[in-house]
C-alpha cells in the first residue's frame, strides 16, 4: 500500500522522493514511523556525487538507485509476530533510511531516554562513529589531540576529546563558519590551516612535544600526508573519515621512521556483541551518548544549521553538493 515517502538517490546528483509501499512487520520486526532524520554530509554526499574510484568499497555499496540515510529517530507503531507489544509507543533511534515507515528487528533499536529530545538524539550514529574512533585511538587524560576537519564528525571529536580530558585539542578547518561552531573552551584551539602553520603551533603549545594523537576527518586523501607533521614520535594517527581515493604516502619517512601507529576506525569495527576485552558495541555507545545528553555534558543544538520538512530534501541535497561548508546538522522532519 503506498503512503511511505522515501528519499532516493536516483542517479549521481539526482534526488527524488518516491512514494513506496508501507512495509508490514514480519516475525521479529518492529514497524517504525519516522519522526526526524539527519542528513550525513559526509557519507551520503560522497555516494550522491559518485566521486570515488571504480571498484572501491564506495562503488560496492553506493549503487543507484540508492535509499539514503542512516540517522533515524522514530516511534514504534506496530510489531510483528514474536515481538512483545510493550515496544509499541517507544521512541527509538535506528540506522534506518530517510523514509516515513521502516521495519527493523528490536536488536537494531536504541531506546531513547525520555529527557533527550529528538533533535539531540538524531546525532547518535555520528556519536557512535566518533566514540569508536576515540577508543581505538586510545585518547586519554592530558594528551594533546589534533582534529583535522570540522564537519559533524570533527565537531563531535573535538567535544569528546575534551570530555576525555585531552588538552589542548587543536580544531583545524579553513572554513570560518565551521570554526565558529566550536564551544568556548580554553582547552580548544581553533586553527585555520591556510593562515597558521599547524605543526609549528602544536609544537609551541605543547612545549615542543607535539600531538599524541591526530584525527583525519576531512575525507580528502590529498591532505593526509601533511597531517602527520603535527604528530610526535610514536604517536597515533586515526583515520576517522572515509577518504575518497588513494593517498601518496611515504611509509618510510611518514610512518616507519617516526614509528607512528596508523589506526583505522570505521564504524564497522564495533564488536557485534559485548566482549570481555571490548564491551563497547554501537548500542553501548548510543546509551552513553544519550546519558551525556541527558546530564548536560553534551549539547548538539549549536550543530544544527538547518531544519526542514522532508519534502525539501532534493533542494537541501543540491545546496550541500554546491557548498557544504555553510551547513552542519541538516534535519528533516517527518511529522508533528
C-alpha positions in Angstrom: 0.0 0.0 0.0 1.5 3.4 -1.0 2.0 6.1 1.7 5.6 5.7 2.5 7.6 8.6 1.1 11.3 7.6 0.8 14.3 9.7 -0.2 16.2 8.0 -3.1 19.3 8.9 -5.0 18.1 8.0 -8.5 21.5 8.8 -10.2 24.6 10.9 -9.4 23.4 14.3 -8.0 19.7 13.4 -8.6 17.5 13.2 -5.5 13.8 12.2 -5.7 11.1 11.3 -3.2 9.4 8.0 -4.1 6.0 7.0 -2.6 6.7 3.4 -1.7 4.5 0.8 0.0 4.2 0.9 3.8 6.0 -2.2 5.0 4.4 -4.8 7.1 6.4 -6.1 10.1 7.4 -9.7 9.7 8.3 -12.1 12.5 10.7 -10.5 14.9 10.3 -7.0 13.5 9.1 -3.6 14.6 7.1 -1.2 12.4 8.6 2.3 13.0 7.1 5.6 12.0 9.9 8.2 11.4 9.8 11.5 13.4 13.2 13.0 12.4 16.2 12.1 10.3 19.7 13.7 9.9 21.5 14.0 6.6 25.0 12.8 6.6 27.0 15.5 4.9 29.9 13.1 4.5 28.9 9.5 3.5 25.6 10.4 1.9 27.1 13.2 -0.3 30.0 11.0 -1.3 27.6 8.4 -2.6 25.3 11.0 -4.1 28.1 12.7 -6.1 29.6 9.3 -7.1 33.1 10.7 -6.9 35.1 7.7 -5.8 37.4 5.3 -7.6 35.8 2.4 -9.6 36.0 -0.9 -7.8 36.4 0.8 -4.3 34.2 -0.1 -1.3 32.2 3.1 -2.1 31.2 1.6 -5.5 30.1 -1.6 -3.9 27.5 -0.1 -1.6 26.8 3.1 -3.4 24.8 1.7 -6.3 21.9 3.7 -7.8 19.1 3.9 -7.1 20.1 4.2 -3.5 17.8 4.6 -0.5 19.7 7.2 1.6 20.1 7.8 5.3 21.2 6.1 8.5 20.3 8.6 11.3 16.6 7.9 12.1 14.5 8.8 15.1 11.1 7.1 15.1 8.2 5.7 17.2 7.2 2.1 17.2 3.7 1.9 15.9 3.3 -1.9 15.3 5.1 -5.2 15.9 5.3 -8.5 14.0 4.9 -12.0 15.4 7.2 -12.9 18.3 7.7 -9.3 19.4 6.4 -8.0 22.7 3.7 -5.4 22.3 5.4 -3.3 25.0 7.6 -1.9 22.2 4.6 0.0 20.8 4.8 3.7 21.6 8.5 3.6 22.4 10.8 6.2 20.8 13.9 4.7 19.3 17.0 5.5 17.2 17.9 3.3 14.3 20.1 3.4 11.3 17.0 3.3 9.1 16.7 5.3 5.9 15.1 8.6 5.2 11.6 7.1 4.9 8.2 7.6 6.7 8.0 4.0 7.7 10.5 1.1 8.1 10.7 -2.3 9.7 13.7 -3.5 11.7 14.3 -6.1 14.5 14.5 -4.9 18.1 18.2 -5.7 18.3 18.9 -2.8 16.0 16.9 -0.3 18.0 18.5 2.1 20.5 15.8 3.2 23.1 16.0 6.9 23.8 15.8 8.3 27.3 12.6 10.5 27.9 14.8 13.5 28.8 16.5 13.5 25.4 14.8 15.5 22.6 14.7 14.1 19.1 16.9 16.9 17.8 19.6 15.9 20.2 19.2 12.1 19.8 19.4 12.2 16.0 23.2 12.6 16.1 23.6 9.2 17.7 25.3 7.5 14.7 27.8 10.3 14.4 28.5 9.8 18.2 28.9 6.1 17.8 31.5 6.6 15.0 33.5 9.1 16.9 33.4 7.2 20.2 34.6 4.1 18.5 37.4 6.1 16.8 38.5 7.6 20.1 38.6 4.2 21.8 40.6 2.7 19.0 42.9 5.8 19.2 43.4 5.5 22.9 42.7 9.1 23.7 43.3 9.7 27.4 43.7 12.4 30.1 46.3 15.1 29.5 47.1 14.2 25.9 47.3 16.7 23.1 45.0 16.0 20.2 44.6 17.4 16.7 41.2 17.1 14.8 41.6 17.8 11.1 38.2 18.7 9.6 35.2 20.2 11.5 32.2 18.7 9.9 29.8 16.8 12.2 32.3 14.0 13.0 35.1 16.5 13.6 32.9 18.8 15.8 31.9 15.8 18.0 35.5 14.5 18.1 36.7 17.8 19.5 34.0 17.8 22.2 34.5 14.2 23.2 38.3 14.6 23.3 37.7 17.4 25.8 35.3 15.2 27.8 38.1 12.6 27.9 40.3 15.4 29.3 42.6 15.7 26.3 44.3 19.1 26.4 44.9 21.0 24.3 42.6 20.0 21.4 43.5 21.7 18.1 40.4 22.0 15.9 41.5 22.5 12.3 39.4 23.7 9.4 39.8 26.5 6.8 36.1 27.3 6.9 35.3 30.1 9.3 31.6 29.1 9.9 32.8 25.6 11.0 35.3 27.0 13.4 32.6 29.3 14.7 30.6 26.2 15.8 33.2 25.2 18.3 32.4 25.7 22.0 34.0 28.4 24.1 36.7 26.3 25.9 40.2 27.3 26.8 41.3 23.7 26.1 40.2 24.0 22.4 42.4 25.8 19.9 40.7 26.8 16.6 43.2 26.7 13.7 42.9 28.0 10.2 45.5 25.9 8.3 45.6 28.4 5.4 46.8 31.1 7.8 48.7 29.2 10.5 51.4 26.6 10.5 49.7 23.8 12.3 52.9 21.8 13.1 54.6 24.9 14.5 51.6 25.9 16.5 51.2 22.5 18.0 54.9 22.2 18.9 54.8 25.7 20.5 51.7 24.9 22.6 52.9 21.5 23.8 56.3 22.6 24.9 57.9 21.0 21.9 56.3 17.6 22.4 53.7 17.8 19.6 50.4 15.9 19.5 49.9 12.5 20.9 47.1 11.7 18.6 45.9 13.2 15.3 42.5 12.5 13.7 41.8 12.7 10.0 38.2 13.8 9.5 38.4 15.7 6.2 37.9 12.8 3.9 40.4 14.4 1.5 43.2 11.9 0.7 45.5 14.6 -0.6 45.7 16.2 2.9 46.7 13.0 4.8 50.5 13.1 4.2 50.7 16.6 5.6 48.6 15.9 8.7 51.2 13.7 10.4 53.6 16.7 10.7 51.9 17.7 13.9 52.4 14.2 15.5 55.1 13.3 18.0 57.3 10.3 17.5 55.4 7.1 18.2 52.1 9.0 18.2 48.8 7.7 16.8 47.2 8.7 13.5 43.5 7.8 13.4 41.5 7.7 10.2 38.1 8.7 11.4 36.9 9.8 7.9 36.3 7.6 4.8 38.9 9.1 2.4 37.7 9.2 -1.2 40.6 7.7 -3.1 44.3 6.9 -2.6 47.0 9.0 -0.9 50.6 9.3 -2.0 52.2 8.4 1.4 55.9 7.7 2.0 55.7 4.9 4.6 59.3 5.2 5.5 59.5 9.0 6.2 55.9 9.4 7.3 55.4 6.2 9.3 58.3 3.8 9.8 61.0 6.4 10.7 58.9 8.3 13.3 57.3 4.9 14.3 53.7 6.2 14.1 50.7 3.9 14.6 48.1 4.3 11.9 44.6 3.3 13.1 41.6 2.6 11.0 38.3 3.5 12.8 35.4 2.6 10.5 32.1 2.2 12.3 32.0 -1.4 11.3 34.9 -2.2 13.7 32.5 -2.1 16.6 32.1 -5.5 18.2 28.8 -7.2 17.3 28.2 -8.1 20.9 29.7 -7.1 24.3 33.0 -8.9 24.7 35.4 -9.2 27.7 38.1 -7.1 26.1 35.8 -4.7 24.3 32.2 -4.3 25.5 31.6 -1.1 23.5 29.1 -2.0 20.9 27.1 0.5 18.9 24.2 0.1 21.3 26.5 0.7 24.3 28.0 3.8 22.7 24.5 5.1 21.9 23.5 4.6 25.5 26.5 6.6 26.7 25.7 9.3 24.2 22.1 9.6 25.4 23.4 9.7 29.0 25.8 12.5 28.2 22.9 14.5 26.6 20.5 13.9 29.5 23.2 15.0 32.0 24.0 18.2 30.1 27.6 17.1 29.3 26.9 17.5 25.6 24.6 19.8 23.7 24.1 19.3 20.0 21.9 22.4 19.4 24.8 24.6 18.2 25.5 22.0 15.5 22.0 22.3 13.9 22.2 24.6 10.9 19.0 23.6 9.0 15.6 22.3 9.9 13.1 21.5 7.2 10.3 19.1 6.2 11.4 16.0 4.3 9.8 17.4 1.2 12.6 19.9 0.9 15.2 17.1 0.7 16.0 17.4 -3.1 16.7 21.2 -2.6 18.8 20.6 0.5 21.0 17.9 -1.1 21.6 20.2 -4.0 22.6 23.0 -1.7 25.0 20.7 0.1 26.5 19.4 -3.2 27.2 23.0 -4.2 28.7 24.1 -0.8 28.6 22.0 2.3 30.9 24.4 4.3 27.9 26.6 5.2 25.9 23.7 6.7 26.3 21.4 9.7 23.4 19.4 11.1 20.7 19.2 8.5 17.5 17.8 10.0 14.4 16.5 8.1 11.1 16.5 9.9 8.6 13.7 9.0 5.6 14.7 11.0 4.4 16.6 14.1 
